[in-house]
């Protein structure tokens, strides 16, 4: 899509044009869904959050001034939504632990399952499950930076714009993520 | 138990398992679902529900309810005293009225006999 067309669509969306909104959703839905899915690792929740991202886009389009790329703006909303979800899940998990301590057996039961990303090559599926299990243990910022780099193929500069930080900070996040993943995988392969 | 070289090899291969990964595809009916969700939220109850379910709001409401309860319990103590005093007055009034009525009532045979 040319830049002019994108700017036209944005202007139409600012006027509340539903058709423009539909086109924007269709053009960006895989980008948003894939980003969120990589971070949250649950398909149902990823779809729900994807819907929320586009509702936010529709409601806040007037605040988009065109200072950054439109895709960067959408990525930023998607990453924020995904990280908010992870933080709230962590809080619930902590509360579930307290409940289970007081006898509620089902409280802690979380959806522990192996995540299979639908875009992984067939020959890599088994290994990717192990890798995603390790990715899930990373601190949220490392997880977001690593997912954007590996699953969306974004450069460190693009990630720094999305996460509103510097390029060296992103380099550091991804380097630490790699280190942590190596450590976890080493433990895994020592046991299996 | 795997030897170290083998473990390092496994780690490298696992870290490379995302090479060539394709984008996951969103639901083809995503836009329809977004529209439905927006309509649900527009009717107001969705917004009210999501506002009330926010932890901060929920805690604030809980604290408010507890404060109102505490206030009513504290105040009910002083009100009870006043009410019981009023009741005493009212009861004594009724008793006096009964006396008057009873003495004036010709159908009160029991009292007539006693008199």
Interface residues (C-beta under 8 A of the other chain):
Chain A: X22 X25 X26 X29 X30 X31 X32 X33 X34 X37 X38 X47 X50 X51 X52 X54 X55 X58 X117 X118 X119 X120 X121 X124 X127 X128 X130 X131 X150 X151 X152 X178 X181 X182 X185 X186 X189 X190
Chain B: X1 X2 X7 X10 X11 X13 X14 X15 X17 X18 X19 X20 X21 X22 X23 X24 X25 X26 X27 X30 X31 X33 X34 X37 X38 X41
